[in-house]
Amino acid sequence: MSNLRGFLWSMGRCGTKSILDSINACTTTEMPSWVDTHQFVNADYFLRLYSQPLALVLHMPQHMAAYEALLRNHRHIPVVLAVRDPIPNLQSYAKVFLKSFICRRIDQVAASLASGMSVISCIDPAAIDQWVMPMIDYWRQWSIIKDSPHRIVDLSDLEEPRFVETVTGICDLFGLQRTKPITWSGVGNTENDGFFLAYKREFPILGRKLELRFTRWSGLWGEPGLVTLGTLRSPVLDGLIGPGGSLYVHAKADQLLCSGGIEREREALGLVLGHPELSQMIADVIVEDHALVTKWVQDEQENMQNILIAKYEASSRRGVEQFLAAHPWLQERWSSISLANAA
């Protein structure tokens, strides 16, 4: 018998992490990071063999077709569809998308800007269609799950007054056993977490060059195939992560010396990361890069928002209207729809 308990379909900025964190903290069910979901999708047999109760997050828009196939093959498994007023969702995600694009290629973006190009001009328009717009295709998403046990959750249901009731309802739908009471834990992400999840930079360490990633969490990162090397602490970082805070440092497994000795190398690199001179050097670069990324995103965020909204009006609005017709209780919550209809 499969231990698969449910799916959380939550794309864009819809409170995904707050639900995931609560399920992992307060129930006996495991909900892996959405970064790893596609690996489960590609190994469907593992869903039948997983030894613990399991729920999956469907979060990355570029995998929409794979999610559709997965859900059609598991019609009996309940699904929670987390949604949000599409215009604010796109406006918020415009910032995330720009930040993610820049943080992965800071030097290339700097060179493009120096030559007179904009950040947006460097982005393949097809990437926007694949990585962003499917997240608000609510009619398609609901059409896929309507024959499965399901519940629709609006972002406003995850604000403090309704959070405990909403997550309790999700646990009930999934049939999850609680180990402690569900509580409101505050906003899941800080403003700078998006920077760290996307940020990567090559650093010289003991004569080698390692491309490092950073997060405030040991078990959540921006892409698969990473291992945690250790932690980074420096007063220089206090403005980004709070006084006395630290960052987990991650690297791609294929950068390390050998798969058989990975644990020993991680121990060694963890010690090196604690050396004051190296930690200071890395922290200084992070702070400098953060300032650059922040400025570049601010310069182009409005233009990116306008591009996404124009795409929504041209190709997605009709589907959203169909979705709202099937779920009229959302119309009074989605102010951008109400204002557009009143105009």
JOBEL-V150091 format. One record per backbone hydrogen bond with DSSP energy under -0.5 kcal/mol. CO is the residue of the C=O (numbers start at 1). NH is the residue of the N-H. Records with the same first field share a line. If there is no record, write none. Layout:
BEGIN
CO=NH  NH
END
This chain:
BEGIN
3=54
5=78
6=56
7=9  80
8=10  58
9=82
12=14
15=19
16=20
17=21
18=22
19=23
20=24
21=25
22=26
23=27
26=179  180
30=55
33=36
34=37  38
36=39  40
37=40  41
38=42
40=43
41=44
43=46  47
44=47  48
45=48  49
46=50
47=3
53=30
54=5  6
56=8  58
57=59
58=10
59=12  61
60=63
61=64
63=67
64=68
65=69
66=70
67=71
68=72
69=73
71=74
72=75
74=77
75=149
78=7
79=81  151
80=9  82
81=153
82=11
83=155
85=89
86=90
87=91
88=92
89=93
90=94
91=95
92=96
93=97
94=98
95=99
96=100
97=101
98=102
99=103
100=104
102=105
103=200
105=109
106=110
107=111
108=112
109=113
110=114
111=115
112=117
113=116
119=122
120=123
124=127  128
125=129
126=130
127=131
128=132  133
132=135
133=136
134=137
136=138
137=141
138=142
139=143
140=144
141=145
142=146
145=148
149=79
151=81
153=83
154=157
155=158
156=159
159=162  163
160=164
162=166
163=167
164=168
165=169
166=170
167=171
168=172
169=173
170=174
171=175  176
176=178
177=28
190=193  194
192=196
193=197
194=198
195=199
196=214
199=214
201=212
203=205  210
205=208
208=205  210
210=203  212
211=252
212=201
213=250
215=248
225=253
227=251
230=249
232=247
234=237
235=238
237=240  241
238=242
242=245
247=232
248=215
249=229  230
250=213
251=227
252=255
253=256
259=262
261=265
262=266
263=267
264=268
265=269
266=270
267=271
268=272
269=273
270=274
271=274
272=275
275=279
276=280
277=281
278=282
279=283
280=284
281=285
282=286
283=287
284=288
285=289
286=290
287=291
288=292
289=293
290=294
291=295
292=296
293=297
294=298
295=299
296=300
297=300  301
300=304
301=305
302=306
303=307
304=308
305=309
306=310
307=311
308=312
309=313
310=314
311=315  316
312=316  317
316=320
317=321
318=322
319=323
320=324
321=325
322=326
323=327
327=330
328=331  332
330=333  334
333=335
334=337  338
335=339
336=340
337=341
338=342
339=343
END
